Amino acid sequence: MTIIRILHREAGKVSDYGHDYGPEDFAGQVPAIGDMILDPGVPVGQDRHDPRNREIWTVVGRVFNPRDNKDYVSLIVESRSGTLADEAFA
């Protein structure tokens, strides 16, 4: 089974916060470079349907076999806050 690890790139540094997903979380696919992902997390007490309470991740890189974990693919993402312009998918 493939495990997808999200790595965050901020100010040129890539950080691993231990967020794992399966392909089923992405419609059965491994997102590709350029794909955008709506972060499934929403701060407690916030309206998940307000795009300003969401983060949008853009995939900027993919690493297969990270740290010699053959069943893993890591997605390197950059995040931004959602805006009202993102309401179609938030």
N, C-alpha and C positions, 0 to 999 in steps of 0.2 A: 504494500500500500504506500502510495506517495504521500509524504507530509510536506506541506508548504509552510516555510518559516518566513515571517515578515521581518525584514531588517530596515531600520529607519536611517536615512542619510540626512544629517543636519550639519550645516556649516562645514561640509567636506568630510565629516567623520561618520562612519557607519556604526550604528549601535544595535545590539540584539537585546530585545526586551522579552524574549521567550514567547512570542505570539505564534502559535501553530494553528494551521487550518488544513482541511482536506480538500481535494478537488471538488467535492460535493458542495462546498461553501462558495464556489465560483462557477456554478452551473456545469460542473463536471470538467472544467478546463484548468490548465495552469496559465494564469495571466501572462501576457507577453509584454515586452518593453513598449511603453506608450499607452498601455491600458490604464484606465482609471478604476479605482475601487472605492466604494463608499464604506468607510470604516463602520463596522457593525456596532461599535460602542457609542453610547450616549451618556454624558454625565448624569448622575442620579438627580431626579427631579426636573430634568429638561425635557422639552417636547421633541421627540425623535422625528417629527414631521416638519420641524422648522429647520431648513437647511443650514441656518447659522449656528446650530448646535451640533453639527456634524463635521467630520474631517474627510477630505478627499485625498486619497493616496494615488500618486502616479508612479507606475512601475518604471524605474530608470535602469534596472539591471537585473540579471538572473544568474544565480550561481548554482550549479549542479554539484552534488557530492560535497557540500560544505562540511568542514571538519571531519572528513572521511565518513560521513553518514550517507551511505549509498541510497537510502530511501527518501532523502530530503532534497528539495530544491528551495533555495532561498530567493525571495524577491526583495530587491533593494527598492525602497519607495521613498519619495519625498512627499510630505504632506502639506496641506494648506487648509485653512478654515473654509467651510462652506459659506456661500453667499446666497442672497435671494435669487440670483441668476441660476442657482443649482436646484431650484425647487422641483424641476421635472423629475429628478431622480432621488430626492431626499425623502 
